Amino acid sequence: MSTAIVLFRRDLRLADNPALVAACAKHDRILPTYIHAPDEQAPWAPGAASRWWLHHGLEALHGQLAAQGGDLHLLAGDTLDHLRALIRANDGYARGYGGDEITARVTAQLREVFDAPDAAPLDPAELAAIPESAWERARSEAKKFFGDDEVYLEKAILKPRHVEIQVLGDRDGNLVHVFERDCSIQRRNQKVVEETPSPAASRALVEEMGRIAVQGAKAVGYHSAGTFEFLVDDRGGFYFLEMNTRLQVEHPVTELVTGLDLVREMVLIAQGEPLTMKQEDLSARGAAIECRIYAEDPSAGYLPSPGTIERLSVPSGPGVRDDGGAYAGCTISSFYDPLISKLSVWAPTRERAVARMRRALSEYVVTGIRTNLAFHQRLFEHPEFVAGRYDTGFLDRHADQLVGYPTVPDGKREAVAVAVALAASRIERATGTVAAQRGETGARLAPWVAAHRARLR
């Protein structure tokens, strides 16, 4: 019995992998088959076992397999409507899509052959013995809650990067892209660090992503600033997520490397002005990174930490930008996003930008509430992040190294205690001096300090 695995052009990037062909060639029951339009070129040169099927439709393939007692399964990454049309055109025999539980099992069989090419593939009896699959459970839940058990498979991208493209367009249809931002450092699917350029994207890839973003914006007649968001896999493939039709929180990093004022451009476009630049006029210089400073507790699952800010001191200096509206005495509400500010830096290289951000974070002081400042400091010391090797699951995998608060090593506790005592003494003397100048009398110690000293006498 032969099984033909039909791979469509955008399916899982298996069809263009020579290793798959070599693995399948060892098993005469599996024929790697690639169906493509007449004007398309096959991405790989298949072996003799499957070359014939490249130039014949599903109907001929099914007939040949049926004559051999074989079967046909689809592993497809095309649109739902396209596959439905294929199934209807072939009398519904293209099983494995539109609600057939065999899909998950054939996928498992293909994976076994691909990962362990020397192993014999599962026979139908073994496939039937596989426990209830995620596919079957999904069908059951869909039937229970929606009365329809039709589900579809979506491509899983392992360890993706989240890379977005900034676009800008006027009312006359002129559109440009303003390069990329890497937003892969996320907690609870929300960005906390963004940077440009992306450490994982080549200039050729960014140019192609930008072309697609501009094409998409033109297709819907969009004007103003907008962002196309993509997932990028480790082989350079990218996949559209959504378009945000607004200015993004992380827009400062784009402004820092391009010199553009995106807010100004949006206002000019809104009042009917044309774009003042073309794509070839735009260039990016250096590297920029943004940290979102939140009133939250990373050690408690990033829960918000509302309250009143007692003291606030923000960093400054060359290449440092702080976008914030908080101040000492400001109350961070529990009813809104607990963002305190956006701390951004620019430098000629990413290495220097990382160093500059370390310095800026060390100078940032917020008291009265918990913040994620310590988390950012640990992140910018992590060797994998410093090397640019991260993805959207980075924080979850390294939580034990990134969350929590600094601790004092045993060998330095005495020195730290002395430093704290000296600082407290200086504050006490300064407070007493000010009180004396005002003519105030009486103890200037906090009640808990006075009580503690009384026990030491």
DOTOR-227567 format. One record per residue (C-alpha): residue number from 1; x, y, z. Coordinates in nm, 3 decimals, always signed. Example, Ala and Ser with C-alpha at 12.3 -4.5 7.8 and 13.67 -1.06 7.14 Angstrom:
<vexvos>
VEXVO lumdo    east   north      up
VEXVO     1  +1.230  -0.450  +0.780
VEXVO     2  +1.367  -0.106  +0.714
</vexvos>
This chain:
<vexvos>
VEXVO lumdo    east   north      up
VEXVO     1  +0.000  +0.000  +0.000
VEXVO     2  +0.134  +0.343  -0.098
VEXVO     3  +0.050  +0.672  +0.067
VEXVO     4  +0.094  +1.000  -0.117
VEXVO     5  +0.158  +1.299  +0.105
VEXVO     6  +0.053  +1.603  -0.095
VEXVO     7  +0.251  +1.914  -0.003
VEXVO     8  +0.121  +2.250  -0.117
VEXVO     9  +0.355  +2.536  -0.196
VEXVO    10  +0.326  +2.714  +0.140
VEXVO    11  +0.305  +2.405  +0.356
VEXVO    12  +0.543  +2.387  +0.651
VEXVO    13  +0.847  +2.445  +0.428
VEXVO    14  +0.871  +2.068  +0.392
VEXVO    15  +0.831  +2.061  +0.017
VEXVO    16  +1.155  +2.251  -0.041
VEXVO    17  +1.359  +2.039  +0.199
VEXVO    18  +1.576  +1.779  +0.019
VEXVO    19  +1.607  +1.584  +0.345
VEXVO    20  +1.236  +1.505  +0.328
VEXVO    21  +1.269  +1.363  -0.021
VEXVO    22  +1.566  +1.151  +0.085
VEXVO    23  +1.382  +1.024  +0.392
VEXVO    24  +1.068  +0.937  +0.201
VEXVO    25  +1.264  +0.767  -0.075
VEXVO    26  +1.366  +0.497  +0.173
VEXVO    27  +1.004  +0.395  +0.220
VEXVO    28  +0.817  +0.283  -0.090
VEXVO    29  +0.483  +0.340  +0.083
VEXVO    30  +0.534  +0.717  +0.110
VEXVO    31  +0.551  +0.930  -0.202
VEXVO    32  +0.641  +1.298  -0.146
VEXVO    33  +0.417  +1.481  -0.390
VEXVO    34  +0.408  +1.847  -0.480
VEXVO    35  +0.107  +1.997  -0.656
VEXVO    36  +0.165  +2.334  -0.816
VEXVO    37  +0.018  +2.559  -1.082
VEXVO    38  +0.130  +2.500  -1.442
VEXVO    39  +0.338  +2.819  -1.444
VEXVO    40  +0.516  +2.740  -1.117
VEXVO    41  +0.845  +2.560  -1.086
VEXVO    42  +0.881  +2.280  -0.834
VEXVO    43  +1.107  +2.384  -0.543
VEXVO    44  +1.303  +2.062  -0.552
VEXVO    45  +1.379  +1.784  -0.795
VEXVO    46  +1.191  +1.479  -0.661
VEXVO    47  +1.300  +1.121  -0.707
VEXVO    48  +1.164  +0.886  -0.970
VEXVO    49  +0.896  +0.760  -0.732
VEXVO    50  +0.715  +1.092  -0.728
VEXVO    51  +0.829  +1.284  -1.036
VEXVO    52  +0.530  +1.171  -1.242
VEXVO    53  +0.284  +1.323  -0.998
VEXVO    54  +0.421  +1.674  -1.044
VEXVO    55  +0.248  +1.706  -1.379
VEXVO    56  -0.081  +1.537  -1.302
VEXVO    57  -0.375  +1.647  -1.096
VEXVO    58  -0.520  +1.499  -0.782
VEXVO    59  -0.768  +1.292  -0.978
VEXVO    60  -0.500  +1.100  -1.171
VEXVO    61  -0.297  +1.057  -0.855
VEXVO    62  -0.593  +0.923  -0.663
VEXVO    63  -0.684  +0.682  -0.940
VEXVO    64  -0.335  +0.540  -0.959
VEXVO    65  -0.312  +0.499  -0.583
VEXVO    66  -0.655  +0.338  -0.563
VEXVO    67  -0.551  +0.084  -0.824
VEXVO    68  -0.258  -0.006  -0.597
VEXVO    69  -0.478  -0.020  -0.288
VEXVO    70  -0.325  +0.306  -0.168
VEXVO    71  -0.462  +0.627  -0.023
VEXVO    72  -0.426  +1.003  -0.055
VEXVO    73  -0.379  +1.254  +0.223
VEXVO    74  -0.340  +1.629  +0.221
VEXVO    75  -0.097  +1.816  +0.440
VEXVO    76  -0.176  +2.162  +0.317
VEXVO    77  -0.090  +2.516  +0.419
VEXVO    78  -0.319  +2.688  +0.175
VEXVO    79  -0.639  +2.877  +0.243
VEXVO    80  -0.948  +2.703  +0.376
VEXVO    81  -1.155  +2.803  +0.072
VEXVO    82  -0.891  +2.672  -0.165
VEXVO    83  -0.877  +2.334  +0.003
VEXVO    84  -1.256  +2.306  +0.020
VEXVO    85  -1.266  +2.371  -0.353
VEXVO    86  -1.005  +2.100  -0.413
VEXVO    87  -1.199  +1.853  -0.203
VEXVO    88  -1.525  +1.931  -0.386
VEXVO    89  -1.351  +1.905  -0.723
VEXVO    90  -1.221  +1.562  -0.635
VEXVO    91  -1.543  +1.417  -0.495
VEXVO    92  -1.434  +1.459  -0.137
VEXVO    93  -1.173  +1.184  -0.143
VEXVO    94  -0.889  +1.420  -0.045
VEXVO    95  -0.911  +1.314  +0.316
VEXVO    96  -0.718  +1.474  +0.594
VEXVO    97  -0.884  +1.814  +0.576
VEXVO    98  -1.223  +1.947  +0.673
VEXVO    99  -1.270  +1.728  +0.979
VEXVO   100  -1.096  +1.395  +0.920
VEXVO   101  -0.909  +1.267  +1.222
VEXVO   102  -0.663  +1.080  +1.003
VEXVO   103  -0.477  +1.406  +0.936
VEXVO   104  -0.310  +1.416  +1.275
VEXVO   105  -0.207  +1.053  +1.240
VEXVO   106  -0.062  +1.095  +0.894
VEXVO   107  +0.122  +1.402  +1.022
VEXVO   108  +0.264  +1.187  +1.301
VEXVO   109  +0.367  +0.924  +1.047
VEXVO   110  +0.538  +1.182  +0.827
VEXVO   111  +0.715  +1.330  +1.127
VEXVO   112  +0.840  +0.989  +1.230
VEXVO   113  +0.982  +0.925  +0.885
VEXVO   114  +1.133  +1.272  +0.866
VEXVO   115  +1.292  +1.268  +1.212
VEXVO   116  +1.402  +0.905  +1.201
VEXVO   117  +1.446  +0.809  +0.834
VEXVO   118  +1.580  +0.463  +0.912
VEXVO   119  +1.268  +0.361  +1.103
VEXVO   120  +0.985  +0.179  +0.932
VEXVO   121  +0.667  +0.387  +0.900
VEXVO   122  +0.361  +0.297  +1.101
VEXVO   123  +0.116  +0.063  +0.932
VEXVO   124  -0.260  +0.137  +0.931
VEXVO   125  -0.320  -0.086  +1.233
VEXVO   126  -0.059  +0.105  +1.434
VEXVO   127  -0.205  +0.435  +1.322
VEXVO   128  -0.548  +0.326  +1.440
VEXVO   129  -0.405  +0.249  +1.783
VEXVO   130  -0.270  +0.602  +1.837
VEXVO   131  -0.447  +0.764  +2.139
VEXVO   132  -0.694  +1.044  +2.093
VEXVO   133  -0.510  +1.328  +1.923
VEXVO   134  -0.526  +1.702  +1.969
VEXVO   135  -0.703  +1.710  +1.634
VEXVO   136  -0.979  +1.480  +1.760
VEXVO   137  -1.016  +1.674  +2.084
VEXVO   138  -1.045  +1.998  +1.891
VEXVO   139  -1.316  +1.846  +1.672
VEXVO   140  -1.504  +1.725  +1.978
VEXVO   141  -1.491  +2.066  +2.146
VEXVO   142  -1.593  +2.244  +1.827
VEXVO   143  -1.892  +2.012  +1.788
VEXVO   144  -1.993  +2.059  +2.151
VEXVO   145  -1.977  +2.437  +2.160
VEXVO   146  -2.054  +2.536  +1.801
VEXVO   147  -2.241  +2.241  +1.654
VEXVO   148  -1.980  +2.199  +1.381
VEXVO   149  -1.674  +1.976  +1.409
VEXVO   150  -1.494  +2.123  +1.112
VEXVO   151  -1.150  +2.250  +1.215
VEXVO   152  -0.835  +2.331  +1.026
VEXVO   153  -0.465  +2.298  +1.086
VEXVO   154  -0.256  +2.610  +1.127
VEXVO   155  +0.117  +2.618  +1.086
VEXVO   156  +0.315  +2.612  +1.412
VEXVO   157  +0.621  +2.839  +1.410
VEXVO   158  +0.865  +2.732  +1.679
VEXVO   159  +1.064  +3.003  +1.859
VEXVO   160  +0.946  +3.286  +1.632
VEXVO   161  +1.068  +3.645  +1.631
VEXVO   162  +0.805  +3.920  +1.637
VEXVO   163  +0.918  +4.176  +1.380
VEXVO   164  +0.706  +4.465  +1.260
VEXVO   165  +0.733  +4.711  +0.972
VEXVO   166  +0.646  +5.080  +1.010
VEXVO   167  +0.461  +5.227  +0.711
VEXVO   168  +0.370  +5.585  +0.632
VEXVO   169  +0.134  +5.699  +0.358
VEXVO   170  -0.053  +6.007  +0.240
VEXVO   171  -0.400  +6.054  +0.093
VEXVO   172  -0.262  +6.051  -0.262
VEXVO   173  -0.152  +5.688  -0.238
VEXVO   174  +0.217  +5.755  -0.175
VEXVO   175  +0.351  +5.500  +0.073
VEXVO   176  +0.689  +5.415  +0.222
VEXVO   177  +0.812  +5.174  +0.485
VEXVO   178  +1.032  +5.305  +0.765
VEXVO   179  +1.220  +4.982  +0.835
VEXVO   180  +1.164  +4.729  +1.112
VEXVO   181  +1.137  +4.691  +1.487
VEXVO   182  +1.206  +4.367  +1.673
VEXVO   183  +0.949  +4.324  +1.952
VEXVO   184  +1.021  +3.965  +2.053
VEXVO   185  +1.090  +4.031  +2.423
VEXVO   186  +0.736  +3.987  +2.557
VEXVO   187  +0.552  +3.885  +2.870
VEXVO   188  +0.193  +3.767  +2.850
VEXVO   189  +0.210  +3.837  +2.474
VEXVO   190  +0.280  +4.206  +2.542
VEXVO   191  +0.600  +4.378  +2.436
VEXVO   192  +0.842  +4.507  +2.699
VEXVO   193  +1.158  +4.570  +2.493
VEXVO   194  +1.181  +4.679  +2.130
VEXVO   195  +1.481  +4.749  +1.912
VEXVO   196  +1.589  +4.836  +1.562
VEXVO   197  +1.753  +4.700  +1.358
VEXVO   198  +1.646  +4.346  +1.438
VEXVO   199  +1.945  +4.127  +1.529
VEXVO   200  +1.784  +3.839  +1.337
VEXVO   201  +1.672  +4.006  +1.013
VEXVO   202  +1.900  +4.067  +0.717
VEXVO   203  +1.864  +4.386  +0.516
VEXVO   204  +1.731  +4.180  +0.225
VEXVO   205  +1.463  +4.027  +0.447
VEXVO   206  +1.363  +4.367  +0.584
VEXVO   207  +1.339  +4.505  +0.233
VEXVO   208  +1.110  +4.221  +0.128
VEXVO   209  +0.895  +4.257  +0.439
VEXVO   210  +0.876  +4.631  +0.374
VEXVO   211  +0.767  +4.570  +0.017
VEXVO   212  +0.489  +4.340  +0.132
VEXVO   213  +0.379  +4.589  +0.399
VEXVO   214  +0.360  +4.876  +0.150
VEXVO   215  +0.172  +4.654  -0.093
VEXVO   216  -0.077  +4.562  +0.179
VEXVO   217  -0.131  +4.922  +0.285
VEXVO   218  -0.192  +5.026  -0.075
VEXVO   219  -0.438  +4.739  -0.123
VEXVO   220  -0.667  +4.879  +0.148
VEXVO   221  -0.612  +5.245  +0.060
VEXVO   222  -0.445  +5.322  +0.391
VEXVO   223  -0.297  +5.658  +0.481
VEXVO   224  -0.120  +5.788  +0.797
VEXVO   225  +0.123  +5.587  +1.010
VEXVO   226  +0.058  +5.216  +1.052
VEXVO   227  +0.240  +4.898  +1.144
VEXVO   228  +0.240  +4.556  +0.982
VEXVO   229  +0.329  +4.285  +1.232
VEXVO   230  +0.490  +3.956  +1.132
VEXVO   231  +0.626  +3.640  +1.285
VEXVO   232  +0.969  +3.544  +1.150
VEXVO   233  +1.098  +3.188  +1.167
VEXVO   234  +1.457  +3.074  +1.200
VEXVO   235  +1.487  +3.016  +0.824
VEXVO   236  +1.391  +3.367  +0.720
VEXVO   237  +1.025  +3.299  +0.643
VEXVO   238  +0.780  +3.563  +0.762
VEXVO   239  +0.407  +3.545  +0.828
VEXVO   240  +0.156  +3.828  +0.856
VEXVO   241  -0.017  +3.870  +1.194
VEXVO   242  -0.208  +4.197  +1.180
VEXVO   243  -0.194  +4.562  +1.093
VEXVO   244  -0.216  +4.827  +1.364
VEXVO   245  -0.374  +5.139  +1.220
VEXVO   246  -0.219  +5.377  +1.472
VEXVO   247  +0.107  +5.498  +1.615
VEXVO   248  +0.282  +5.224  +1.812
VEXVO   249  +0.414  +5.260  +2.165
VEXVO   250  +0.760  +5.170  +2.036
VEXVO   251  +0.777  +5.438  +1.766
VEXVO   252  +1.065  +5.627  +1.940
VEXVO   253  +1.324  +5.370  +1.826
VEXVO   254  +1.226  +5.429  +1.462
VEXVO   255  +1.252  +5.804  +1.513
VEXVO   256  +1.596  +5.769  +1.674
VEXVO   257  +1.751  +5.577  +1.382
VEXVO   258  +1.581  +5.769  +1.099
VEXVO   259  +1.552  +6.124  +1.233
VEXVO   260  +1.183  +6.133  +1.141
VEXVO   261  +0.915  +6.280  +1.365
VEXVO   262  +0.636  +6.028  +1.305
VEXVO   263  +0.378  +6.226  +1.501
VEXVO   264  +0.448  +6.535  +1.292
VEXVO   265  +0.418  +6.331  +0.973
VEXVO   266  +0.081  +6.195  +1.089
VEXVO   267  -0.051  +6.544  +1.157
VEXVO   268  +0.064  +6.670  +0.818
VEXVO   269  -0.099  +6.374  +0.644
VEXVO   270  -0.421  +6.430  +0.840
VEXVO   271  -0.444  +6.785  +0.709
VEXVO   272  -0.397  +6.666  +0.351
VEXVO   273  -0.026  +6.728  +0.300
VEXVO   274  +0.166  +6.486  +0.074
VEXVO   275  +0.460  +6.281  +0.193
VEXVO   276  +0.782  +6.478  +0.182
VEXVO   277  +1.002  +6.174  +0.120
VEXVO   278  +1.035  +5.876  -0.112
VEXVO   279  +1.156  +5.527  -0.021
VEXVO   280  +1.504  +5.594  -0.158
VEXVO   281  +1.531  +5.903  +0.065
VEXVO   282  +1.503  +5.700  +0.383
VEXVO   283  +1.793  +5.543  +0.569
VEXVO   284  +1.853  +5.408  +0.917
VEXVO   285  +2.163  +5.492  +1.117
VEXVO   286  +2.289  +5.318  +1.429
VEXVO   287  +2.085  +5.112  +1.674
VEXVO   288  +1.806  +5.207  +1.914
VEXVO   289  +1.646  +5.014  +2.200
VEXVO   290  +1.339  +5.091  +2.410
VEXVO   291  +1.247  +4.955  +2.754
VEXVO   292  +0.894  +4.991  +2.883
VEXVO   293  +0.915  +5.093  +3.250
VEXVO   294  +0.609  +4.945  +3.420
VEXVO   295  +0.465  +4.969  +3.769
VEXVO   296  +0.450  +4.594  +3.806
VEXVO   297  +0.605  +4.308  +4.000
VEXVO   298  +0.782  +4.058  +3.769
VEXVO   299  +0.834  +3.817  +4.060
VEXVO   300  +0.455  +3.797  +4.104
VEXVO   301  +0.377  +3.713  +3.743
VEXVO   302  +0.412  +4.076  +3.628
VEXVO   303  +0.107  +4.183  +3.828
VEXVO   304  +0.046  +4.561  +3.830
VEXVO   305  +0.177  +4.754  +4.130
VEXVO   306  -0.052  +5.058  +4.163
VEXVO   307  +0.024  +5.328  +4.416
VEXVO   308  +0.184  +5.668  +4.463
VEXVO   309  +0.533  +5.743  +4.340
VEXVO   310  +0.735  +5.891  +4.624
VEXVO   311  +1.051  +5.972  +4.432
VEXVO   312  +1.125  +5.973  +4.060
VEXVO   313  +1.460  +6.043  +3.896
VEXVO   314  +1.493  +5.966  +3.526
VEXVO   315  +1.822  +5.920  +3.339
VEXVO   316  +1.944  +6.163  +3.077
VEXVO   317  +2.250  +6.236  +2.867
VEXVO   318  +2.358  +6.191  +2.504
VEXVO   319  +2.154  +5.928  +2.321
VEXVO   320  +1.903  +5.885  +2.605
VEXVO   321  +1.532  +5.964  +2.566
VEXVO   322  +1.261  +5.922  +2.829
VEXVO   323  +0.898  +5.953  +2.717
VEXVO   324  +0.688  +5.971  +3.032
VEXVO   325  +0.429  +6.173  +3.217
VEXVO   326  +0.480  +6.047  +3.572
VEXVO   327  +0.622  +6.257  +3.856
VEXVO   328  +0.685  +6.237  +4.231
VEXVO   329  +0.344  +6.231  +4.396
VEXVO   330  +0.179  +6.085  +4.087
VEXVO   331  -0.061  +5.795  +4.146
VEXVO   332  -0.039  +5.494  +3.919
VEXVO   333  -0.397  +5.373  +3.886
VEXVO   334  -0.510  +5.013  +3.889
VEXVO   335  -0.765  +5.089  +3.619
VEXVO   336  -0.524  +5.158  +3.332
VEXVO   337  -0.205  +5.024  +3.182
VEXVO   338  +0.066  +5.070  +3.451
VEXVO   339  +0.320  +5.219  +3.210
VEXVO   340  +0.542  +5.478  +3.381
VEXVO   341  +0.758  +5.572  +3.085
VEXVO   342  +0.938  +5.454  +2.774
VEXVO   343  +1.314  +5.467  +2.814
VEXVO   344  +1.498  +5.468  +2.480
VEXVO   345  +1.862  +5.491  +2.384
VEXVO   346  +2.053  +5.535  +2.058
VEXVO   347  +2.414  +5.450  +1.976
VEXVO   348  +2.618  +5.388  +1.660
VEXVO   349  +2.614  +5.009  +1.722
VEXVO   350  +2.392  +4.764  +1.907
VEXVO   351  +2.676  +4.677  +2.146
VEXVO   352  +2.708  +5.040  +2.251
VEXVO   353  +2.330  +5.081  +2.268
VEXVO   354  +2.309  +4.788  +2.511
VEXVO   355  +2.584  +4.944  +2.724
VEXVO   356  +2.410  +5.281  +2.718
VEXVO   357  +2.082  +5.124  +2.826
VEXVO   358  +2.258  +4.953  +3.117
VEXVO   359  +2.389  +5.289  +3.233
VEXVO   360  +2.048  +5.455  +3.192
VEXVO   361  +1.870  +5.181  +3.386
VEXVO   362  +2.121  +5.209  +3.670
VEXVO   363  +2.037  +5.580  +3.702
VEXVO   364  +1.659  +5.534  +3.697
VEXVO   365  +1.507  +5.570  +4.046
VEXVO   366  +1.142  +5.506  +4.136
VEXVO   367  +1.029  +5.459  +4.496
VEXVO   368  +0.690  +5.402  +4.655
VEXVO   369  +0.583  +5.130  +4.411
VEXVO   370  +0.733  +4.818  +4.258
VEXVO   371  +0.868  +4.841  +3.904
VEXVO   372  +1.033  +4.619  +3.646
VEXVO   373  +1.361  +4.815  +3.653
VEXVO   374  +1.552  +4.527  +3.817
VEXVO   375  +1.409  +4.291  +3.554
VEXVO   376  +1.540  +4.513  +3.273
VEXVO   377  +1.881  +4.534  +3.438
VEXVO   378  +1.906  +4.155  +3.453
VEXVO   379  +1.783  +4.120  +3.095
VEXVO   380  +2.054  +4.353  +2.965
VEXVO   381  +2.317  +4.142  +3.142
VEXVO   382  +2.190  +3.810  +3.004
VEXVO   383  +2.446  +3.676  +2.754
VEXVO   384  +2.184  +3.542  +2.511
VEXVO   385  +2.002  +3.874  +2.493
VEXVO   386  +2.328  +4.065  +2.463
VEXVO   387  +2.416  +3.840  +2.167
VEXVO   388  +2.077  +3.905  +2.008
VEXVO   389  +1.969  +3.542  +2.037
VEXVO   390  +1.613  +3.559  +2.162
VEXVO   391  +1.254  +3.495  +2.056
VEXVO   392  +0.901  +3.546  +2.187
VEXVO   393  +0.942  +3.266  +2.444
VEXVO   394  +1.269  +3.400  +2.585
VEXVO   395  +1.127  +3.544  +2.908
VEXVO   396  +0.937  +3.227  +2.996
VEXVO   397  +1.243  +3.009  +2.940
VEXVO   398  +1.473  +3.231  +3.147
VEXVO   399  +1.230  +3.350  +3.414
VEXVO   400  +1.444  +3.213  +3.698
VEXVO   401  +1.734  +3.436  +3.587
VEXVO   402  +1.534  +3.749  +3.512
VEXVO   403  +1.265  +3.797  +3.776
VEXVO   404  +1.305  +3.876  +4.143
VEXVO   405  +1.502  +4.148  +4.318
VEXVO   406  +1.874  +4.189  +4.388
VEXVO   407  +2.011  +4.007  +4.693
VEXVO   408  +2.321  +4.086  +4.896
VEXVO   409  +2.590  +3.814  +4.890
VEXVO   410  +2.678  +3.680  +5.234
VEXVO   411  +3.031  +3.817  +5.216
VEXVO   412  +2.909  +4.174  +5.156
VEXVO   413  +2.621  +4.201  +5.403
VEXVO   414  +2.827  +4.371  +5.674
VEXVO   415  +2.963  +4.631  +5.430
VEXVO   416  +2.613  +4.703  +5.296
VEXVO   417  +2.476  +4.738  +5.650
VEXVO   418  +2.747  +4.993  +5.734
VEXVO   419  +2.674  +5.186  +5.412
VEXVO   420  +2.301  +5.197  +5.491
VEXVO   421  +2.371  +5.314  +5.849
VEXVO   422  +2.598  +5.593  +5.722
VEXVO   423  +2.338  +5.704  +5.468
VEXVO   424  +2.066  +5.708  +5.733
VEXVO   425  +2.289  +5.910  +5.966
VEXVO   426  +2.356  +6.171  +5.698
VEXVO   427  +1.985  +6.202  +5.622
VEXVO   428  +1.914  +6.239  +5.994
VEXVO   429  +2.172  +6.516  +6.035
VEXVO   430  +2.046  +6.698  +5.727
VEXVO   431  +1.688  +6.676  +5.853
VEXVO   432  +1.793  +6.809  +6.194
VEXVO   433  +1.977  +7.104  +6.037
VEXVO   434  +1.673  +7.206  +5.836
VEXVO   435  +1.449  +7.171  +6.142
VEXVO   436  +1.682  +7.387  +6.352
VEXVO   437  +1.682  +7.658  +6.086
VEXVO   438  +1.304  +7.661  +6.103
VEXVO   439  +1.311  +7.690  +6.480
VEXVO   440  +1.154  +7.350  +6.526
VEXVO   441  +1.235  +7.143  +6.835
VEXVO   442  +1.185  +6.786  +6.941
VEXVO   443  +1.298  +6.451  +6.810
VEXVO   444  +1.336  +6.424  +6.434
VEXVO   445  +1.357  +6.044  +6.431
VEXVO   446  +1.085  +5.824  +6.292
VEXVO   447  +0.905  +5.638  +6.575
VEXVO   448  +1.032  +5.299  +6.462
VEXVO   449  +1.393  +5.429  +6.456
VEXVO   450  +1.362  +5.577  +6.803
VEXVO   451  +1.212  +5.255  +6.940
VEXVO   452  +1.489  +5.046  +6.784
VEXVO   453  +1.761  +5.268  +6.931
VEXVO   454  +1.598  +5.249  +7.272
VEXVO   455  +1.634  +4.869  +7.264
VEXVO   456  +2.004  +4.900  +7.180
VEXVO   457  +2.085  +5.108  +7.491
</vexvos>
